[in-house]
């Protein structure tokens, strides 16, 4: 099993929305990506931020944006986030009628393409699509709300994805999102994940940058072959 160096992506869903630019700068020197959760109150029963906020934040930082679209009709909206300068745009398999076509659109627009798998969705039907993607985001909670408890059984999907990626020698980040903190990141890393979304664990800490560094160290230590 070969796993690339871990990426830690703080989720601004857990940040203070009244001070977003400051909250982003608080992790700028420590984090690898900035995770941006876009929810539309249709695909998931919650409403967060949209394209105008992403565009405004893009002007405030050089950090790579890891945009996670929990929305209906991603074919309509996803390319706009690529055009706005997102590094990686991830949409949900459950919301896409042609995931591969949308991945091509995102890559053509200059972004990496990510596919997200929600808690109750089997991963097996999507494994053959992975060569078309740069990121596979596996939810370790139910998509739609921050602050949920990590579900360790969902790491079986991570293990299946890692086996598939290694067998096919694919260049693909396996990202986990949901309940990732100091007491769960090692399990996820050992299962084969190499990108970690952390919200409360970072923005609930007294020193968010130090929290990111600590999480990365834990993930490195637990990675297969470390």
C-alpha positions in Angstrom: 0.0 0.0 0.0 1.4 3.4 -1.0 -0.1 6.5 0.5 1.2 10.0 -0.3 2.0 12.5 2.4 -1.2 13.6 4.2 -3.1 16.7 3.5 -5.1 18.5 6.2 -7.9 20.7 5.0 -9.6 22.8 7.7 -13.3 23.3 7.1 -14.5 26.9 7.3 -18.0 25.5 8.2 -16.6 25.5 11.8 -15.1 29.0 11.5 -16.6 32.3 12.7 -18.5 33.5 9.6 -18.2 37.1 10.8 -14.4 36.8 10.6 -13.9 34.5 7.7 -10.9 36.1 6.1 -9.1 36.2 9.5 -10.1 32.6 10.2 -8.6 31.6 6.9 -5.3 33.5 7.6 -5.1 31.7 11.0 -4.4 28.4 9.3 -2.7 29.7 6.1 0.8 28.8 7.1 -0.1 25.3 8.5 -2.9 23.9 6.3 -2.6 22.3 2.9 -6.1 23.1 1.5 -9.0 25.1 2.8 -12.2 23.1 2.7 -15.3 25.0 1.7 -18.7 23.3 2.3 -21.4 24.5 -0.1 -24.9 23.3 0.9 -28.1 24.3 -0.9 -30.9 23.3 1.5 -32.1 20.8 -1.2 -29.6 18.0 -1.5 -28.9 18.4 2.2 -31.2 20.1 4.8 -28.9 22.9 5.5 -27.8 26.2 3.8 -24.3 27.5 4.0 -22.3 29.7 1.6 -22.2 30.0 -2.2 -20.1 31.3 -5.1 -20.0 35.0 -4.0 -18.3 34.1 -0.7 -15.9 31.8 -2.4 -15.0 34.6 -4.9 -14.5 37.0 -2.1 -12.3 34.6 -0.1 -10.3 33.8 -3.2 -9.1 37.4 -3.2 -8.1 37.1 0.5 -5.8 34.1 0.4 -3.5 32.0 -1.8 -4.5 28.8 -0.1 -5.9 26.0 -2.5 -9.6 25.8 -2.1 -11.1 22.3 -1.7 -14.8 23.0 -2.5 -17.3 20.4 -1.5 -20.6 20.8 -3.2 -23.5 19.3 -1.3 -26.0 20.5 -3.9 -28.5 19.4 -6.4 -27.7 19.8 -10.1 -23.9 20.0 -9.8 -23.6 20.0 -13.6 -25.1 23.5 -13.5 -23.1 25.0 -10.7 -19.8 23.2 -10.3 -17.9 24.8 -13.2 -18.5 28.2 -11.7 -16.4 27.3 -8.7 -13.6 26.1 -11.0 -13.8 29.4 -12.8 -13.6 31.2 -9.5 -10.2 29.6 -8.8 -11.0 26.6 -6.7 -8.2 24.1 -6.7 -10.4 21.1 -6.3 -14.2 20.9 -6.9 -16.0 17.8 -5.4 -19.6 17.0 -6.1 -21.8 14.1 -4.8 -22.2 10.9 -6.8 -25.8 10.8 -5.6 -26.6 14.2 -7.3 -24.9 13.6 -10.6 -26.4 11.9 -13.6 -23.1 11.7 -15.5 -20.2 12.1 -13.0 -17.4 11.4 -15.6 -18.7 14.2 -18.0 -18.8 16.7 -15.1 -15.3 15.7 -14.1 -14.1 16.5 -17.6 -15.8 19.8 -17.5 -14.1 20.7 -14.2 -10.7 19.7 -15.5 -11.3 21.7 -18.6 -12.1 24.7 -16.4 -8.7 24.3 -14.7 -9.7 22.5 -11.4 -9.2 19.1 -10.0 -12.3 16.9 -10.0 -13.6 15.2 -6.9 -16.3 12.6 -6.4 -18.0 12.4 -3.0 -19.8 9.4 -1.5 -22.3 9.9 1.3 -22.7 7.7 4.3 -25.4 5.4 3.0 -24.0 5.0 -0.6 -22.1 1.9 -1.5 -18.7 2.7 -3.0 -18.4 -0.3 -5.3 -20.5 1.1 -8.2 -18.1 4.1 -8.5 -14.7 2.4 -8.2 -14.4 2.0 -12.0 -15.0 5.8 -12.5 -12.0 6.8 -10.3 -9.5 7.2 -13.2 -11.6 10.2 -14.2 -11.1 11.9 -10.8 -8.4 13.4 -8.8 -10.1 13.1 -5.4 -12.5 10.6 -3.8 -14.2 12.1 -0.8 -15.7 9.5 1.5 -18.1 10.9 4.1 -17.5 9.5 7.6 -20.8 11.0 8.8 -24.1 11.9 7.0 -23.5 14.9 4.7 -25.2 18.1 5.7 -24.3 19.0 9.2 -21.0 19.9 11.0 -20.1 18.5 14.5 -21.4 14.9 14.0 -19.7 11.9 15.5 -17.3 9.9 13.4 -18.6 6.5 12.2 -15.6 4.1 12.1 -17.5 1.4 10.1 -17.4 3.8 7.1 -13.6 3.3 6.9 -14.4 0.0 5.1 -15.1 2.2 2.1 -11.7 3.8 2.5 -10.0 0.4 2.6 -11.8 -0.7 -0.5 -10.9 2.5 -2.3 -7.3 2.3 -1.3 -7.0 -1.3 -2.5 -8.6 -0.2 -5.9 -6.3 2.8 -6.2 -3.2 0.8 -5.4 -4.1 -2.0 -7.7 -4.7 0.4 -10.6 -1.8 2.6 -9.8 -4.1 5.6 -9.8 -3.1 9.1 -8.8 -6.0 9.9 -6.6 -6.4 11.5 -3.2 -8.7 9.6 -0.8 -10.2 12.2 1.4 -12.4 11.7 4.6 -14.8 14.2 5.9 -16.8 14.1 9.2 -15.7 13.9 12.8 -12.0 14.0 12.0 -10.1 14.9 15.1 -7.1 13.9 17.2 -8.9 10.8 18.4 -10.1 9.6 14.9 -7.5 10.7 12.3 -5.1 7.8 13.0 -7.9 5.3 12.3 -8.7 7.0 9.0 -5.0 7.3 8.0 -4.3 3.6 8.8 -7.3 2.6 6.6 -5.6 4.4 3.7 -7.0 8.0 3.6 -4.5 10.7 2.8 -6.5 13.9 2.9 -8.4 14.9 6.0 -11.2 17.5 6.5 -11.2 18.9 10.0 -13.7 21.5 11.2 -14.2 21.7 14.9 -10.9 20.0 15.7 -9.2 23.0 14.1 -11.4 26.0 14.6 -12.5 24.9 18.1 -8.8 24.8 19.2 -7.1 27.7 21.0 -4.4 27.7 18.2 -5.9 26.5 14.9 -2.6 26.4 13.1 -1.0 24.2 15.8 -4.1 21.9 15.7 -3.5 21.4 12.0 0.1 20.5 12.6 -0.8 18.1 15.3 -3.4 16.4 13.1 -0.9 16.0 10.3 1.7 14.5 12.6 -0.9 11.9 13.8 -1.9 11.1 10.3 1.8 10.7 9.2 2.5 8.4 12.1 -0.5 6.1 11.4 -0.1 5.9 7.6 0.5 2.4 6.2 4.2 1.9 5.8 5.1 4.8 8.1 
